[in-house]
Amino acid sequence: LAAPDPGCKPCEAKEKEEIEGCNTQRCHDKVCIDGEWADWQDWEACSASCMGGQTWRARSVKTEANDCGQPAIGLSMEHRPCNVNVPCVASVDCLFDEWSDWSTCTSRCAGLSRRHRNIKQHGKGSGAFCNGPMEQNRHCQVESGIQDWLEPTMYLDLTTLSQEQSPSGVGGLDSSGALMRFQRVACESGRGETCKGNSVDLVVTPKTSYTGCDMQANGKKGTNLGALNVASGTSVKLEFRLVDSETGDDVPAKELMIKIFDLDEGLGGTSMEKVHARGFKNYELSPTTSIQVEQELSQLTMFSASRYGTDDDDPDDPMQATPVQEAKAVALLYEGAAVVELNFEVDPGSFCKTFLFSARACLSGECKANPCQRDEHHPVDCLLGEWDAWGPCDATCGVGQRIRAREVITEPAYGGRTCSDSLSQTSDCSVKSCQECTPIDCAWEDWSPWSACDKCGGEMKRHRQIASLPSCGGKACTAGSATEIANCTRSCQDKVFCEWGEWQGYGACLGA
């Protein structure tokens, strides 16, 4: 290249150098392989057995990507909460015990009977709590009949003796051989001196020889009691017969009960009183009886005393006998009988012993009595009191149960309305937590920086750990990963095209 002379035309601008590509074919062919995950492992055991914990699972890369393949994208480890709703206190359902038997009626007419139950097993944790009354009441009245010795209408009236009754004659017997004859013991209507219509007498006659003592004391005694005195070391069979007051014909009773009181003995077991009976349907003894029962020959049953006694502890009224007096009594029930025979025996001793007796009879009908019929009063409604304050919670921590109750202020009477509402209530209650600690939530640490790209067109990783596991009912960690993997760009054998750089500045001018 020659520079032009001064004043001459310069060279035209032309390319000084030309470049073109060559050997642009691939050096060799290669198959790209993408990364692939293996299956997830099973979830690990929860970090807490109750009130929330953390569990995790992991997986590994089954197939690694080569330098031209795509790496496996996704999580290598997953976390999730577990046992969040599992209480640390075992869940137990509350159970009621069985109801008790109904109590004795509080009144013979229009009373109340109660029953109660307890909590057999208290509820715990998330278990069901008992819901229902602890005590119930219901209207009641005594089902009165022949065996109800507190019911007055069926008593045979032993207040009127025959005018002929006296200690005269052999053994104090009257002209008919009767030891005592109680007149008008039962009537169609009225009682005793007010008896109207057909009436019945009770005739007591010795059927064996009778050695009496203190004969003046035989007959009636106290209120509606008969008395029989027997000498120690002797016995007598007595016949009790119900007869028509006018005709003398037998009058069978649908039900008849004879109750013998004052079976006792003297000092050292002397003069022990005994009664021998047969033909009865049933007999009654007090729960605290002192009477011994023994079966004898010829279908006889012997009732014998086993407790010391004196005249001072004799009853005066069969309807007002004390528990001690009832303990020395036996009642015998007969059906369809007009005649009953009893043997009265006193062991040897030095006492004149007294047998006291009372009788009840149902001559016809249902043999039931309504204890409210004879009451002429206005009805009295049942009245409940206010609820007591709630009792203490039965649990020292967590959730428990409490009870409150109320009483019957006025019991129903004379047909008044009964109390139908419950007398006790139960409710759940909460106290302090059973865990003496502060709830701590699960927390992740911050992510670590991304790692370097591990290969051409490869992947990079970053990690994090759980900083604190949940405790004391804290929240579990949200589901997430402890490792993240991402693609990264790193050129190794990719195609590279020619590219011009920037022009440099112009050089110095060749001409002056």
FENZIFEN-V583889 format. One record per backbone hydrogen bond with DSSP energy under -1.0 kcal/mol. NH is the residue of the N-H (numbers start at 1). CO is the residue of the C=O. Records with the same first field share a line. If there is no record, write none. Layout:
NH = CO, CO
This chain:
8 = 5
35 = 70
36 = 63
38 = 60
41 = 58
44 = 56
47 = 54
51 = 86
52 = 83
53 = 82
55 = 80
57 = 78
59 = 76
62 = 36
63 = 36
66 = 33
78 = 57
79 = 480
80 = 55
82 = 53
92 = 124
94 = 128
95 = 121
97 = 118
100 = 116
103 = 114
106 = 112
111 = 140
113 = 138
115 = 136
117 = 134
120 = 95
121 = 95
124 = 92
127 = 124
136 = 115
138 = 113
140 = 111
142 = 108
144 = 142
148 = 145
149 = 147
151 = 148
155 = 152
156 = 359
157 = 185
162 = 181
165 = 162
172 = 169
173 = 170
174 = 178
177 = 174
179 = 204
180 = 204
182 = 202
183 = 160
185 = 200
186 = 200
188 = 198
189 = 196
194 = 191
195 = 192
196 = 189
200 = 186
201 = 243
202 = 182
203 = 241
204 = 180
205 = 239
207 = 237
217 = 214
218 = 215
219 = 227
221 = 225
223 = 316
226 = 357
227 = 219
228 = 355
230 = 353
231 = 211
232 = 351
233 = 346
234 = 231
236 = 344
238 = 342
239 = 205
240 = 340
241 = 203
242 = 338
243 = 201
244 = 249
245 = 199
248 = 244
251 = 242
253 = 337
254 = 362
255 = 362
256 = 334
257 = 360
258 = 332
259 = 358
260 = 330
261 = 356
263 = 328
264 = 262
265 = 307
266 = 270
269 = 266
270 = 267
271 = 348
273 = 264
274 = 345
275 = 303
276 = 343
277 = 301
281 = 333
282 = 333
284 = 331
289 = 286
290 = 327
292 = 304
294 = 302
296 = 300
300 = 297
301 = 277
302 = 294
303 = 275
304 = 292
305 = 273
309 = 265
313 = 310
314 = 311
320 = 317
326 = 322
327 = 323
328 = 325
329 = 326
330 = 260
331 = 284
332 = 258
333 = 282
334 = 256
336 = 254
340 = 240
342 = 238
343 = 276
344 = 236
345 = 274
346 = 234
347 = 272
353 = 230
355 = 228
356 = 261
357 = 226
358 = 259
360 = 257
361 = 154
362 = 255
369 = 144
373 = 370
375 = 372
380 = 413
382 = 417
383 = 410
385 = 407
388 = 405
391 = 403
394 = 401
398 = 432
400 = 429
402 = 427
404 = 425
406 = 423
409 = 383
410 = 383
413 = 380
416 = 413
423 = 135
425 = 404
427 = 402
429 = 400
431 = 398
437 = 435
440 = 471
442 = 475
443 = 468
445 = 465
448 = 463
451 = 461
454 = 459
457 = 490
458 = 455
460 = 486
462 = 484
464 = 482
467 = 443
468 = 443
471 = 440
474 = 471
484 = 462
486 = 460
488 = 458
